[in-house]
Amino acid sequence: MGRAIWLLFLFADLVKAPATLSPYSGSSNVFSKNGSVHWTADWALEPIEVEGKKAVRVTEHGSGRISGFSQDVRWSIEATWRAEGGFRPLDVEKTITAADGKPLLVERKHFDPVKGVVRFERQPTNGQPETKILSVPADTLAVEGIAGVLRFLQPNEARPFSAHLLSNEPKLYSVTFELRGKERVKTPAGDFECYKLELVPHLGLLNTFRYFFPKTFFWYTVAPPHDWVRYEGLENGPGTPQIVMELSRRGR
């Protein structure tokens, strides 16, 4: 559902995988606060098997101007998640190129739920490679993919759910997702009655300052299968621009 928000990792005690996973695809447009289009992306989810177990493969292809680059770029993302009972990530790879195809950056994440760690690799074409191994709690989710798996939650105003969010810095944040009622949302893909979810950060000793952070919202259709419709928030973590991402085309 867009570079910043498509590939997600959530453990089974948060989001249960449905008994049957169907192919899911679409396109999105991303706008700045003044309404100009920054970039567009096509994405898809495909049920597969990995080592005889249920899994999904998520792909995304996008182009335009994204934070961190002074030129228009193209990118592709491929991720594989295990989907036995709950969604668990296996591997994520993102490749960014210039508009003419010249390689600019490769990022990889490899999750090891047994050891409770994630291996993060960043390889810029011009610059030093970066590798980090981070310990992550069992409720950790990555910024890539939040939109895809939040579809399977049942919103509940009385029961926000907690998690840890792994950003692309990479850093780990404690967050909750809280239902903010329903809203009518109009996009190029149609007019939808939606649930509105807010991502609320919890910053420990700095929690007083969270009100200075721009708010982050997700909208999903009230009607099953609760398709993602809209996102408002930071493009790619702290220090990046605020954006609006909308569904421009639905597919199946």
C-alpha positions in Angstrom: 0.0 0.0 0.0 2.7 2.3 -0.7 6.4 2.2 0.0 6.1 3.5 3.5 3.3 1.3 4.7 2.9 -2.0 2.8 5.0 -4.9 4.3 4.0 -5.8 7.8 5.1 -8.2 10.5 2.7 -8.9 13.4 2.7 -11.9 15.7 -0.3 -14.3 16.1 -1.4 -12.9 19.4 -2.2 -9.6 17.7 -3.5 -10.4 14.2 -4.8 -13.8 13.3 -4.4 -15.0 9.7 -7.7 -15.9 8.1 -8.3 -19.6 7.2 -8.2 -18.6 3.5 -6.1 -15.9 2.1 -7.2 -14.4 -1.3 -5.1 -12.4 -3.7 -5.3 -8.7 -3.0 -4.0 -5.8 -5.2 -4.4 -2.2 -6.0 -2.7 1.2 -6.6 -2.2 4.3 -4.5 -1.3 7.9 -5.0 0.7 9.9 -2.5 0.2 13.7 -2.0 2.0 16.4 -0.1 0.1 18.6 2.3 -0.4 21.1 -0.5 -2.0 18.5 -2.8 0.8 17.9 -5.3 1.4 14.2 -6.3 4.7 12.9 -4.9 4.6 9.3 -6.1 2.4 6.4 -7.2 2.7 2.6 -6.5 1.1 -0.7 -7.6 1.0 -3.4 -5.0 -0.2 -7.0 -4.7 -0.5 -9.8 -2.1 -0.3 -13.4 -3.3 -0.9 -16.6 -1.2 2.0 -19.1 -1.5 3.6 -21.9 0.5 7.1 -21.8 2.1 8.5 -25.1 3.3 5.0 -26.6 3.2 3.4 -23.9 5.3 1.0 -21.1 4.4 2.6 -17.8 3.5 2.1 -14.7 1.4 4.3 -12.9 -1.0 3.9 -9.1 -1.2 5.2 -7.1 -4.1 5.2 -3.4 -4.8 6.4 -1.2 -7.7 6.5 2.6 -7.4 7.9 5.7 -8.9 8.2 9.4 -8.1 9.9 11.7 -5.6 10.5 10.2 -2.1 12.3 11.4 1.0 16.0 10.9 1.0 16.4 11.5 -2.8 16.7 14.7 -4.7 15.6 13.1 -8.0 12.7 11.0 -9.2 13.3 7.3 -8.4 11.8 3.9 -9.0 11.6 1.1 -6.4 10.5 -2.5 -6.0 9.7 -4.3 -2.8 9.3 -8.1 -2.3 8.5 -9.7 1.0 7.6 -13.1 2.2 5.6 -13.7 5.4 4.6 -16.9 7.0 0.8 -17.0 7.6 0.2 -20.0 9.8 -2.2 -18.8 12.6 -0.6 -15.4 12.6 1.5 -13.3 10.3 5.2 -13.6 10.8 7.8 -12.0 8.5 10.5 -14.0 6.9 12.4 -11.7 4.5 12.0 -8.2 3.0 14.0 -6.7 0.2 13.7 -3.2 -1.2 15.6 -1.9 -4.3 15.7 1.8 -5.3 17.0 2.9 -8.7 17.2 6.2 -10.6 14.6 6.8 -13.3 17.1 5.5 -15.9 17.6 2.3 -13.9 20.9 3.1 -12.2 21.0 1.3 -8.8 20.9 3.7 -5.8 20.1 1.6 -2.7 19.2 -1.9 -1.5 17.7 -2.6 1.9 17.1 -6.0 3.5 15.4 -7.2 6.7 15.6 -10.8 7.9 13.4 -11.7 10.9 14.3 -14.5 13.2 11.4 -15.0 15.6 13.1 -17.9 17.4 16.1 -15.7 18.4 13.9 -12.6 18.7 16.1 -10.5 16.4 16.0 -8.8 13.1 19.0 -8.3 10.8 18.9 -5.0 9.0 21.2 -4.3 5.9 21.4 -1.1 4.0 23.7 -0.9 0.9 23.9 2.4 -0.9 25.6 2.5 -4.3 27.7 5.5 -3.1 28.5 5.2 0.6 29.3 2.8 3.4 27.2 -0.4 3.8 25.3 -0.6 7.1 24.4 -3.7 9.1 22.5 -3.8 12.4 21.1 -6.7 14.4 18.4 -5.6 16.8 16.5 -7.5 19.5 12.8 -7.2 19.0 9.8 -8.2 21.2 7.3 -10.7 20.0 4.8 -8.0 19.2 7.1 -6.0 16.9 5.9 -4.8 13.5 7.7 -3.1 10.7 6.6 0.1 9.0 6.5 -1.7 5.7 3.2 -3.6 5.5 1.0 -2.1 8.3 -1.8 -1.4 5.9 -1.9 -5.0 4.6 -2.4 -6.8 7.9 -4.4 -4.2 9.8 -7.3 -5.3 7.5 -7.6 -8.4 9.6 -8.2 -6.6 12.9 -11.6 -6.2 14.4 -11.7 -2.5 15.6 -12.8 -2.1 19.2 -13.1 1.3 20.9 -12.8 -0.2 24.3 -9.6 -2.2 23.6 -6.7 -0.5 21.8 -4.0 -2.9 21.0 -0.3 -2.4 21.7 2.8 -3.2 19.7 6.3 -2.2 19.0 7.1 -0.5 15.7 10.4 -1.0 13.9 11.1 2.1 11.8 13.4 2.4 8.9 16.0 4.4 10.9 16.0 1.6 12.3 14.6 2.2 15.8 12.0 0.5 17.9 9.0 2.4 19.2 6.2 1.4 21.6 2.8 2.3 20.1 -0.9 1.6 20.3 -3.6 1.5 17.6 -6.8 3.1 18.7 -10.2 3.3 17.0 -11.4 6.8 16.3 -14.9 6.0 15.0 -16.1 5.9 11.4 -15.8 8.4 8.6 -16.9 8.7 5.0 -13.8 8.8 2.7 -13.8 9.7 -1.0 -10.9 8.6 -3.2 -10.3 8.0 -6.9 -11.2 4.4 -6.3 -14.7 5.3 -4.8 -16.6 6.6 -1.8 -16.3 4.4 1.3 -17.7 4.2 4.8 -14.5 3.6 6.9 -13.1 2.8 10.3 -10.5 5.3 11.4 -7.5 4.0 13.3 -4.9 6.2 15.0 -1.3 5.1 15.7 -0.4 6.6 19.0 3.3 6.6 20.0 4.4 6.1 23.6 7.8 7.6 24.2 8.6 6.8 27.9 10.2 9.8 29.6 9.6 11.9 26.4 5.9 11.0 26.3 5.0 14.7 27.0 6.4 15.6 23.7 4.4 13.1 21.6 1.8 15.9 21.0 4.4 17.6 18.9 4.5 14.7 16.5 2.2 14.7 13.6 -0.8 12.4 14.1 -0.9 9.2 12.1 -4.2 7.7 10.8 -5.3 4.7 8.7 -8.8 4.2 7.2 -10.3 0.8 6.3 -13.7 0.0 4.8 -16.3 -1.0 7.3 -17.6 -3.6 4.8 -15.5 -6.8 4.7 -12.8 -7.6 3.7 -12.0 -4.1 5.3 -9.8 -2.8 2.4 -7.2 -0.2 3.1 -8.4 3.2 1.7 -6.3 6.1 3.1 -3.2 6.9 5.2 -2.1 10.3 6.7 1.2 10.7 8.5 5.0 10.7 8.1 6.2 9.3 4.8 9.0 7.1 6.2 9.5 7.8 9.9 10.8 10.7 12.0 12.3 13.5 10.0 10.4 12.8 6.7 7.6 14.8 5.2 3.9 14.5 6.1 1.9 12.8 3.3 -1.6 11.7 2.4 -1.8 8.3 0.7 -5.0 7.2 -1.0 -6.3 4.2 -2.8 -6.6 5.0 -6.5 -7.6 1.5 -7.8 -8.8 -1.7 -6.2 -8.0 -5.1 -7.6 -8.4 -8.7 -6.6 
